[in-house]
Amino acid sequence: MPARMQEFLTAFEAKKAKLKSIEENRQKLMLRQKDREGELASKEEGIKKSQSQLGQLKTNKDYQVKMTEIEGFKADKSIFEEEILKLMDDNEAAKRDADIEKKNLESEEKSFDEKKSALASRLKEIEGLLSDLEGKRKMLADSVDKKILERYEHILHGKDGLAMVMVKDNSCHGCFLKVPHQVINEIKMHERLITCEICARILYLEEDLVS
C-alpha cells in the first residue's frame, strides 16, 4: 500500500513540476520582453533626439553622420520590434500551455485524493484483518509443540513466508518437483514433520486439510 501511494504521489508531483517549469519559463519570457521593450523605448528616444538635432547641424558631413546614427537606431528598433513580437507569441503559447497543465493538475489532484482516500480505507481494512489474524495465530501457536513451532518459524523466515506446501499430483507445490511415493506415505503416517528434500518446506496432503 505505501508503495502504491508513492506511485500516485510521484505521478502527481511530476505534474506539479511540469506546471512549475512552464510557469518559470513564462516568467523568463515576460522579463525578456520587458527588457526588450525598455531597449526599444531607448532606441525610439534616440531617434527622436537625433532627428531634433538635424536642424542644428551646420555641415553636410555632420548631417550625414547624424543620419547614419538615426539609421542605426532604426535598424536596432526593427530588430527589437521583431524580437518583441516573437516573445509575445512565445509568451502566449506558454500561457496556453500553463492553462492546460493547470486543468490537468486539477484533474490529477482530484484523482490523487480519491486514490489516496481509497487506499487509506483499504489499508485500515487490511490492518483490521491482520490484527484479527494475528490474534488467531497466537491462539493456535500456543497449542503447538514449542520445538515444532520453532522449526516452522525457522523455515518460514528462510522461505519468503511460505513454510508449508501441499503435495498435489505427487509434486511439491513449493518447488514443483516430484515427491517420492515413500515420502508421501511418511506424510500420511502423521508421525513427524516431513520436509521436501529439495526446498526444505514442510509437506502436507490435501486430505490433511479435509480432516
C-alpha positions in Angstrom: 0.0 0.0 0.0 2.7 2.6 0.8 4.5 1.7 -2.5 1.2 2.3 -4.4 0.7 5.5 -2.6 4.2 6.6 -3.5 3.5 5.8 -7.2 0.4 8.1 -7.1 2.3 10.8 -5.3 5.2 10.6 -7.8 2.9 11.0 -10.7 1.1 13.9 -9.0 4.4 15.6 -8.2 5.6 15.2 -11.8 2.5 17.1 -13.0 3.2 19.9 -10.5 6.9 20.0 -11.6 5.8 20.3 -15.2 3.5 23.2 -14.5 6.1 24.9 -12.4 8.6 24.6 -15.3 6.2 26.1 -17.8 5.4 29.0 -15.4 9.1 29.7 -14.8 9.7 29.7 -18.5 6.8 32.1 -19.0 8.3 34.4 -16.3 11.6 34.4 -18.1 9.8 35.3 -21.4 7.9 38.1 -19.8 11.1 39.5 -18.2 13.0 39.3 -21.5 10.0 41.0 -23.3 10.1 43.8 -20.7 13.8 44.2 -21.2 13.5 44.4 -25.0 10.6 46.9 -24.6 12.9 49.1 -22.5 15.6 48.8 -25.1 13.1 49.6 -27.9 11.9 52.7 -26.0 15.6 53.8 -25.6 16.1 53.4 -29.4 12.9 55.4 -30.2 14.1 58.1 -27.8 17.5 58.1 -29.6 15.8 58.5 -33.0 13.7 61.5 -31.7 16.7 63.1 -30.1 18.8 62.7 -33.2 16.1 63.9 -35.5 15.6 67.0 -33.4 19.3 67.8 -33.7 19.3 67.7 -37.5 18.2 71.3 -37.9 21.1 72.5 -35.7 23.9 70.9 -37.8 26.0 73.3 -39.9 27.9 71.0 -42.2 26.9 68.3 -44.7 29.3 65.9 -43.0 27.8 66.3 -39.6 24.4 65.8 -41.2 25.4 62.5 -42.8 26.9 61.3 -39.6 23.7 62.1 -37.7 21.6 60.4 -40.4 23.8 57.3 -40.2 23.3 57.4 -36.4 19.5 57.6 -37.0 19.5 54.7 -39.4 21.5 52.6 -36.9 18.8 53.4 -34.3 16.1 52.4 -36.7 17.8 49.1 -37.6 18.1 48.3 -33.9 14.5 49.3 -33.4 13.3 47.0 -36.1 15.3 44.1 -34.6 13.8 44.7 -31.1 10.3 45.0 -32.6 10.6 41.6 -34.3 12.1 40.0 -31.1 9.3 41.5 -29.0 6.6 40.2 -31.4 8.2 36.7 -31.2 8.4 36.9 -27.4 4.7 37.9 -27.3 3.9 34.8 -29.4 6.1 32.6 -27.2 4.5 34.1 -24.0 1.0 33.5 -25.3 1.9 29.9 -26.2 3.4 29.4 -22.7 0.2 30.8 -21.2 -1.9 28.3 -23.1 0.4 25.5 -22.0 0.2 26.7 -18.4 -3.7 26.9 -18.6 -3.8 23.3 -20.0 -1.4 22.0 -17.3 -3.4 23.7 -14.5 -6.5 21.9 -15.7 -4.6 18.6 -15.9 -3.2 19.2 -12.4 -6.7 19.9 -11.0 -7.9 16.7 -12.5 -4.8 14.8 -11.3 -5.2 16.3 -7.8 -8.8 15.1 -7.7 -7.8 11.7 -8.9 -4.9 11.6 -6.4 -7.2 12.5 -3.5 -9.7 9.8 -4.5 -7.0 7.1 -4.8 -5.4 8.3 -1.5 -8.8 8.0 0.3 -9.5 4.6 -1.3 -6.0 3.3 -0.3 -6.3 4.7 3.3 -9.7 2.9 3.6 -8.3 -0.3 2.2 -5.2 -0.1 4.5 -7.4 0.3 7.5 -9.4 -2.7 6.5 -6.2 -4.8 6.0 -4.8 -3.7 9.3 -8.1 -4.8 11.0 -7.8 -8.2 9.2 -4.2 -8.5 10.2 -4.9 -7.8 13.8 -7.7 -10.4 13.8 -5.4 -13.0 12.1 -2.5 -12.2 14.5 -4.9 -12.9 17.4 -6.0 -16.2 15.9 -2.4 -17.1 15.1 -1.3 -16.5 18.7 -4.1 -18.8 20.0 -3.1 -21.5 17.6 0.6 -21.1 18.2 0.0 -21.6 22.0 -1.4 -25.0 21.2 1.5 -26.2 19.1 4.6 -28.0 20.4 7.3 -25.5 21.1 10.0 -27.3 19.1 7.7 -27.8 16.1 6.7 -24.2 16.2 10.4 -23.1 16.3 11.2 -25.3 13.3 8.2 -24.0 11.4 9.1 -20.4 12.1 12.7 -21.0 11.1 11.6 -22.4 7.7 9.0 -19.6 7.4 11.6 -16.8 7.7 14.0 -18.6 5.3 11.5 -19.3 2.6 9.8 -15.9 2.0 6.9 -16.5 4.3 5.9 -19.9 2.8 6.9 -22.7 5.3 4.2 -25.3 4.5 3.2 -26.5 1.0 0.8 -29.1 -0.3 1.8 -32.2 -2.2 -0.6 -32.5 -5.2 -0.3 -34.8 -8.2 2.8 -36.2 -6.5 4.6 -32.8 -6.7 5.8 -30.4 -4.1 3.9 -27.1 -4.6 6.9 -25.1 -3.2 9.5 -26.1 -5.8 7.1 -28.2 -8.1 9.4 -31.2 -8.2 8.4 -34.8 -7.9 7.9 -36.2 -4.4 8.8 -39.9 -4.0 5.9 -42.3 -3.0 7.8 -43.3 0.1 7.8 -39.7 1.3 4.1 -39.4 0.6 3.5 -42.5 2.7 5.5 -41.0 5.5 3.3 -37.8 5.4 0.2 -40.0 5.7 1.6 -41.6 8.8 1.5 -38.3 10.7 4.3 -39.4 13.0 6.7 -36.5 12.3 7.1 -33.4 10.2 8.1 -34.3 6.7 10.0 -31.7 4.6 10.7 -31.6 0.9 14.2 -32.9 0.0 14.7 -30.0 -2.4 13.2 -26.8 -1.0 13.1 -28.0 2.7 9.5 -26.8 3.2 7.0 -28.8 5.4 4.8 -31.0 3.3 1.2 -31.9 3.8 -1.5 -33.6 1.7 -4.9 -32.1 0.6 -6.7 -34.8 2.6 -5.0 -33.4 5.7 -6.9 -30.2 5.3 -10.2 -32.0 5.0 -9.5 -34.0 8.1 
